[in-house]
Amino acid sequence: MRGSGQRSGELFSYVDLEQRVRADHPLRGIREIANAGLAALASDLAELYSAVGRPSIAPERLLRAMLLQAFYSIRSERQLMERLDYDLLFRWFVGLGVDDPVWDHSTFSKNRDRLLAGDIAAKFLAAVLAQPRVRRLLSSEHFSVDGTLIDAWASMKSFRPKDGDTDRNGGDAGGGGRNTPADFRGEKRSNATHESTSDPDAQLYRKGPGMEARLCFIAHGLMENRSALIVDTRLTRVSGHAERLAALDMIEPLADRSRPLTLGADRAYDAADFVEELRTLNVRPHVAQNTSRRRSAIDGRTTRHCGYGASQRIRKRIEEAFGWIKTVAGLRQTKLRGLDKVGWAFALTAAAYNLVRLPKLLAAPS
């Protein structure tokens, strides 16, 4: 017989959230690994909160919600809270019951400074990789490094002279609106004389000849070569030396005088001082040779080894991580302002990228 299309409300529900999520759902494996990492940070999180006062939203729930925002390409925290209100899968992952109220979106803004002060994003990335079953997947000898641009949450119209003078046809001269017209044609603007009024940490940078200049940061990632997981991150202001300085900062804690490491990189890292510094750290510079109108710092001492070719092939996999972070996780243009906050978000999305890949890596036969 034909069923009725009318819905009858139920006063009580006896189905647990655990039963509503199928056993083979991808988030199950991710949640297990993430919870183990958060458990390792329990003491660090406890130090950020006072022992007295009104209880706050558990930081573990906030972090799991931020991971969902990266997994499902949710563009704002308002939209995340709306999704969390009605999506049972999201409630299960975060740790909310069916009847538990969701918190206000401003909770993220108020607690982000606290989590930033404790460097929780970087510690969470390290805690996930420190788990014994995950550590077996990582290489301790072969690494790759690269950088990518992240657009700042600032308009080109906000890039104004540091001395306080308004740009031609800009500022308040266009009629007093927020989006007043501005014409920069023929005007010389540089980081030495101008800065953004929206985000002073963002700087003007051109990726290559013939490309547009834009306000951005440089995000740096260090990848181990066995499973292509991100093991460390940095975020810096743009400059011609930023990539090489960040690479040295990330590889130096891993350097071991008793055994050599390898570091793969593209030709932007082919500089004599950088290569010499790596060799001082007992790190073999598997850097692509830059022979365009110059002499490469990489010679036969490096290129003759078969491992050099392997590093050059594997190093390109770090672009997969950057692509996921910028497209799926939505960090092509950040919605945060300030070097510290954007760097914190980059580290957390790098951890989210690792979490997406780890269940399959752990399930694969060794």
C-alpha positions, -999 to 999 in steps of 0.1 A, spaced: 0 0 0 11 36 -5 29 51 24 19 84 40 41 115 34 31 131 66 57 133 94 48 125 130 71 141 156 87 119 182 91 129 218 121 107 225 149 92 204 165 59 215 191 57 187 227 66 198 248 88 175 274 60 174 249 38 157 240 64 131 275 66 117 283 36 96 311 14 106 332 20 75 328 58 74 361 76 67 357 99 97 359 70 121 396 63 114 403 101 113 386 106 146 405 79 163 438 93 153 428 129 161 415 119 196 448 102 203 467 133 194 444 155 215 448 132 245 486 137 243 479 175 245 457 173 276 483 189 299 491 216 274 455 225 270 449 225 307 476 251 312 457 276 290 426 277 312 420 289 347 411 265 375 382 287 386 354 304 369 327 295 344 335 264 323 342 272 287 338 251 255 362 222 256 392 230 234 391 195 221 356 202 206 368 234 191 397 218 174 377 189 161 352 214 147 380 233 130 392 200 114 357 194 100 358 229 85 389 219 66 376 184 56 344 197 42 355 230 27 332 251 50 339 287 42 330 303 75 326 296 112 290 308 110 283 282 84 302 256 105 279 262 135 248 260 113 260 227 99 269 214 134 234 222 146 216 198 122 242 174 110 244 143 132 277 132 117 293 165 127 279 162 162 293 127 165 328 138 153 329 169 176 315 151 206 281 167 210 250 148 219 217 151 199 202 176 223 234 195 232 232 232 220 259 244 197 280 274 207 281 308 191 305 314 162 323 341 181 337 314 205 363 305 179 376 341 177 377 344 215 395 311 220 419 313 190 442 337 208 444 313 237 452 283 215 476 305 196 495 314 228 499 278 235 511 269 200 485 242 200 483 238 162 520 229 159 519 207 189 488 189 175 506 183 142 536 168 161 513 148 184 496 131 155 529 121 140 543 110 173 519 81 177 538 48 175 518 33 146 521 66 127 558 70 134 565 38 116 553 53 84 577 83 85 612 86 71 638 99 94 664 104 67 648 118 36 628 151 34 616 176 9 608 213 14 588 239 -6 569 271 -2 536 284 -15 518 318 -15 487 325 6 468 356 -3 462 379 26 427 390 38 434 426 25 425 446 -6 451 462 -28 433 495 -20 445 491 16 481 492 4 488 529 13 518 551 20 534 546 54 536 584 59 498 586 61 492 603 28 462 589 9 468 574 -26 456 592 -56 419 589 -61 419 567 -30 411 570 7 383 595 14 386 613 -19 362 590 -37 330 598 -19 333 585 17 323 549 10 340 517 21 348 507 -15 359 540 -29 374 540 -64 412 541 -67 435 544 -96 471 532 -91 482 535 -128 517 549 -131 522 551 -94 552 533 -79 543 513 -48 566 490 -28 569 474 6 595 500 15 571 529 12 537 513 15 519 489 38 484 475 41 461 492 66 440 460 69 469 436 76 503 453 81 521 419 81 510 412 45 534 424 18 533 429 -19 549 401 -38 552 390 -74 556 352 -80 573 355 -113 581 379 -142 549 391 -160 526 380 -131 506 403 -109 518 415 -76 495 408 -46 494 410 -9 503 376 5 524 355 29 547 326 21 538 292 37 566 267 40 562 229 45 587 202 53 576 167 40 591 133 48 596 113 17 584 79 26 546 86 30 547 122 19 533 136 52 539 172 63 561 171 95 567 208 100 554 242 89 564 279 89 547 310 77 568 341 69 566 375 53 575 375 16 611 380 6 637 366 -18 654 346 10 624 336 30 621 300 16 657 292 22 658 306 57 626 287 66 640 255 52 671 258 74 649 265 104 628 234 98 656 209 89 681 220 116 663 203 146 662 171 126 699 172 115 721 144 130 759 147 128 762 109 130 743 102 98 735 123 68 700 134 58 687 144 24 666 174 16 649 177 -18 639 211 -32 632 230 -64 657 253 -82 646 283 -61 668 268 -33 699 266 -55 720 292 -38 756 287 -27 751 299 9 721 277 14 738 246 -1 769 252 20 748 256 52 731 223 45 764 205 41 775 220 74 745 204 90 754 171 74 723 174 51 728 164 15 713 191 -7 691 173 -33 682 206 -49 672 210 -85 700 227 -105 693 263 -117 715 268 -147 697 297 -163 724 323 -169 742 313 -138 764 286 -122 746 260 -101 757 254 -66 749 217 -71 777 197 -87 786 161 -94 792 154 -57 754 154 -54 740 146 -88 760 114 -93 741 95 -66 709 76 -76 692 90 -45 693 125 -61 670 115 -89 647 98 -64 645 129 -43 637 150 -73 608 128 -82 593 125 -47 598 162 -37 569 172 -61 544 154 -39 545 183 -15 526 202 -41 497 177 -35 496 188 1 497 225 -8 469 219 -34 447 203 -8 453 229 18 446 258 -6 415 243 -24 398 218 -1 407 235 32 401 269 17 435 285 26 442 299 -9 431 332 7 431 333 44 403 349 63 425 357 93 448 387 97 483 388 112 513 366 107 508 345 139 471 337 132 476 328 96 506 306 105 485 289 132 458 281 106 483 268 82 497 244 107 463 231 117 453 225 80 486 207 75 476 184 104 441 180 87 458 169 55 478 143 73 447 130 91 429 126 58 457 104 44 467 84 75 437 59 77 446 45 43 483 45 50 478 26 82 454 1 65 478 -6 37 499 -38 40 535 -31 51 
